[in-house]
Amino acid sequence: MKTRRAALAALVFLSACSARTRRFIGYQFAGPVPAASCRADGPARVCVYAPEGEENRDLVYFFHYATGDERSWNRLGLSRAFYSEYRRRGRPAPRVVTVSYGPYWLLTDAPGLRQTVTLKDFDALRARVERGLAPVGRRYLWGMSQGGYDAAVAALCAPRDWAAVALSCPALEADTPYETPAREPAARSAEGRLLFTYRLSGDGAWRAGNPLALVAAARRLPPFWIEANAGDEFGYLPGARALAEELRAAGDAVTLTVSPGGHCTIDARAAARFLAAREDADGAAALSSAAAEPR
């Protein structure tokens, strides 16, 4: 009887979950829920997640997918998968700061039509957050879908602020979304373009401020890890490939993984492993540098 009840409860839970949540259901068993402190900060909402046990001084900023919010990182179970990588390595983990300006928002260096956030406003938010978390070591970025676009913009506009960037199924366009192709390359590519054309001020803002354009002007780029999907129904795969090519041409250390399946059929554990490995490498480099300094 107890087994039947448990199975029924599991079925009810799964039926109530969104398709995206069901996709990551396995992460719910990766470990304990991290402690979180969430609050409003003007138009934004922020959660700060702390690892169980010892923490380090570094911060990971997570930007959610369209329709998500500041709690999506934990709701999907990404928080458990992320911290399990640090437990596996037996080392202190960073705090994770999740940021939301609503279900839809795009970072831009110019005013948009709606649902846009200027880089100046985000930098001010980041300064306020970090005043309460001092001292802060290295900063990392992780963005998913819409958040992948935002993470790329944030990193490429201020590359020295970020130690590494993980983009999971980023919403990236290889060409301007303001031109309709003769033939739609994917089932929902028109909807994919609408993410930008509905919010940015126009083609000029897109051409000046999209990640592909920003690579050329950036210096001392952080390492990038990108996972895209072969069957991305929004047509974002060519944009991910184009960004990887631009980063490589700029001499950046970039890894592109193309996984089977539709949009955001991703291995979030791989993003966590990349960030955890970067923390290991950056920490070792810092110790080596300190040891080499004259006393």
N, C-alpha and C positions, 0 to 999 in steps of 0.2 A: 504493500500500500504506500509506504513512504517513497519507494522508488517511483511509483506512478505519479505521486504528487510532485516530486522533484522534477520529473520529466515534463509534467503539465506546466509547472511554474516556468521552466526554461522555455517552453514553446510560447507561453504568453509573453514572456519578456522579449523574445526574438520577434514576435509579431508586432510588438509595440515599437521596436527599433526602426530607425530609418535604414535604407539599403546601405548607406555609408557606415552606420554604426555596426550593422551585421558583418560588414566586410572585415572589421577589426575586432570582432568579438573575442578572438583568442588572446588579445593583449590584456583583457580583463583579468587573466589568470597569471600575469607575469610578476605580480608582487603586490605589496600594500599600496593603498592610495596615499600619495604624498600630501603633507599638510599644505594648506593654501590660505592665503589672505587676499581677499578680493575687495575692490572699492571702485567708486566712480571718481574720475578726475576730469572735470569739465565734460566735454562731449565723449570722452573715452572711458572705457572700463578696463581695469588692469587686475590681473591675478598674479601673485608671486607664489610659486610653488617651491617648497623646501624639501630636500631629500631626507629620508630617514637616516639618522646617524650623523656622522661628520660631514660637513660641507666645505667646499673651497670658496675662493673669492670670486670666481668667474660667474658670468651671467649668460644665459641663452635666452634670446628673445624669440618667441614663437608668434607667427601671424597666421590666422585661421583661414580656411576656405570660405567662399561665398555662401551665405546663409548661416555661417557659424557664429561663434561668439568667443568671449575670453575664457569660457569654460570648456570649449570643444576639445582642447588638447587633453584634458583629463577625461572628458565624457567618452571619447573614443578609446581610451585606454593607452594612448600614446605616452602618457606620463609614466605608466607602469613599465612599458617596454623600454623607455628611455633610461629610467633609473636602474632597471635590471642590468643594463650594460655596465654601469659603474659598480654595482655590487659584484658582478662577475669579475671585474678587474681588481676588486678589493681596494678601491681608492675613493677619496672624497669626491662628491658630485657637486655640480654647480646648482645654483638656484635658477629657475626658469620663470621668465616674465612673459605672460601672455597678454596681448594687447588687442583691443577691439574698439572700433568706432561705429559699430553697428554691423548688421549682416553683410553689407556691401560697403567697401571703401577702397580707394586707390590712392597710393602715395604719389605725389606729383610736385614738381618744382614751380608750377604755375597754377593759378586758380582754375577750377574746373566748373562744369555745369552743376553737378550735384554729387554727393557722396564721395568727395575727394578730401584728402588730408594733405596739407603742405608739409614738406620736409622740415621747415622751420618749426611748425607746431609739434611734429613728432619729436624733434630734437629737444624741444622744451619739456615735453612730457617725459622723455628719457632722463633728462637732468633732474626732474623732480623725483622720479622713481629712485634714481641712484643715490640721491641725497639721503634717502631713508635706508639704503642698503650698504652704505659705505663701511669698509673700503671695498672697492670693486677692482678685480683683476682684468682678465681678458673678456671680450664680448664676442658672442657667436650669434648667428641668425639661422632660423629654420622657418621656412614658409611653405604652405600647402595650397596648391591651386591658385586662387586669387592672392593668397598670402605669399605664394612663391614669386609672383610678379612684384609684390610690394617689397619682399625681402631683397630681390635683385636690385630694385631701384635704390633702396636704402643703402645697400652695400656699395653699389657703384658710384653713388653720389658722395659717399664718405668712406672710401675703402680703408683708410688707416684706422678707422674706429672699430673694425671688425676683424677677428682673427680667422674666421672661416664661415662659409655659408652653405647650408643644405637646402636644396629646392626639391620638394616632393610634388610631382605632377604639376609643375608651374604653368600658370595661364600666360603663355607667351605666343605672340604672333610674329611670324617671319616677315610679313609684309604689312603695310598699313591696313588697319581694319576699316578704313573709310572708303575703300574701293571694293565693290562687290565682284568677285571672280565670275567668269563666264560659267563655270561649273563649280558647285560647292565641293570642296575636298573631303568633307566629313558630314555625317548626318546632322550634327547640330553646330556646324561651324558658324552659321549666321548668328546663332545665340552666343557663341564664343566671342565674336567680334563685338556684340552689343555690350558686353562687360565694359568695354572701353569707350565706344562711341556714345553711349548713354551718359557717361560721366565726365570724360575729358572734354576740354574746350574746343577741340577740333584737330584736324590733320596736322597742323603745325605743331601743336603741343605734343601730339604723339611722336612725330618725327624727331623732335628735340629731346624728349624725355623718356622714350622707351629704353629698356635695358640694352638692346643691340646698339643703339646710338650712344649710350652712356659709356660703353666699354672703351671706345676710342679715346675719350677724354680722361679716363681714370688712370691713376698711377699707383704702383705697388699694390696690385690686386690681391685680395685674400684667396686662399684655395676654395674652389667650388665643387660641390657634389650635386649632381642633377639626376633625378629619376623621372623618366617620362614613360608614356604608354603607347604601344604599337597601335592599339585600336582606339585611341583617344577620339571620342565622338565630337568633341568641341574643336578639333583640328589644331591642337596645341603642340603636337609632336614636332613639326618643322621648326617652330619657334625655339623649342628646347635644343634641337640640333644646331640651329643657327647661332644661338647664344654660346653653346659649347665651342663651336668653331671660332667665333670671335674671341673668346677667352683664350683659346690655344694660340691664336695668332698674336695676341697681346703678351704671350709668354706666361700665361697663368697656369697654375696646376689645377686642372679640371678633370673630373670623372663624370662621364655620361653613361647611364644605364637605361636601356630601353626594355621595359618589361612587357609581357603580353597582357592583354585585357584592355578594358575601357578606362576612361578617365579616373585617375586616383586608385587604380588597382595596384597599389604600391606596397613595398616592404618597409614599413616605418622603422622596423628594427635596424635596417641598413643605414638609415639616416642617423639613428641614435649611435650606431657603431662608428660612423664617420666622425661625428662630433666628439664622441668619447676618445677616439683614436687621436684626433687633432689636439684634444686637451692633453693627452699623454705626451704627444710629440712637442707641443708648445711648452709644457711644463719641464720636460727634459732639456729643451733648448735654453730655457730661462736659467735652470740650474747650472748648465754648462757655461753659459755666459757669465754668471755670477762667480763661478769658480775660477774663471780665467781673468777676472779683474784683479789688478794689482792691489795688494793690501797695504 
